[in-house]
Amino acid sequence: MKINIWEVSGIRLTTIKDFAEYVGVTRPTIYAWIKIGLPVILNDGNGAKYLVPIDEAETWINQNKIQ
């Protein structure tokens, strides 16, 4: 599986779509997780509305025992 990753100031970022594929869930699941605290960055530029900081999001999933 290949996902798009951007690194900004040492933070690896990806889109909701790519993060969903990366962790093996649907996009609606990611949006549900955002509502309960999944860390995201609001992208005020063109393109994706949210960007997911991959390492921080993986930590959140593990700490919250999300499966």
C-alpha positions in Angstrom: 0.0 0.0 0.0 1.3 3.4 -0.9 0.0 6.5 0.9 0.9 10.1 0.3 3.0 11.5 3.2 4.3 15.1 3.6 6.9 16.0 6.2 6.6 19.5 7.6 8.9 20.6 10.5 9.6 17.0 11.3 5.9 16.0 11.4 4.7 13.3 9.0 1.2 14.3 7.6 -1.3 12.5 5.4 -4.9 12.9 4.3 -7.9 11.4 5.9 -8.4 9.0 3.0 -4.8 7.8 3.1 -4.7 7.5 6.8 -7.9 5.4 6.7 -6.3 3.1 4.2 -3.1 3.0 6.3 -4.9 1.8 9.5 -7.4 -0.3 7.6 -10.7 1.5 8.4 -13.2 3.6 6.4 -13.1 7.4 6.1 -16.4 7.6 8.1 -14.6 5.8 10.9 -11.8 8.3 10.9 -14.3 11.2 11.0 -16.0 9.5 14.0 -12.6 9.2 15.7 -11.9 12.9 15.1 -15.1 13.7 17.0 -13.7 11.8 20.0 -10.2 13.2 19.9 -8.1 11.8 17.0 -5.5 14.5 16.4 -5.8 16.3 13.1 -4.6 19.6 11.7 -7.1 21.9 9.9 -5.7 22.6 6.5 -6.7 26.1 5.5 -5.1 25.8 2.1 -6.3 24.1 -1.0 -7.1 20.4 -1.0 -7.8 18.2 2.0 -9.8 19.8 4.8 -7.8 17.9 7.5 -4.3 16.5 7.6 -3.5 13.7 10.0 -0.2 13.8 11.9 0.6 10.1 11.5 2.8 9.5 14.5 0.5 11.4 16.9 -2.6 9.7 15.5 -1.0 6.2 15.8 -0.2 7.0 19.5 -3.8 8.2 20.1 -5.1 5.0 18.5 -2.8 2.9 20.7 -3.5 4.8 23.9 -7.3 4.6 23.4 -7.1 1.0 22.4 -9.0 1.8 19.2 -9.3 -1.2 16.9 
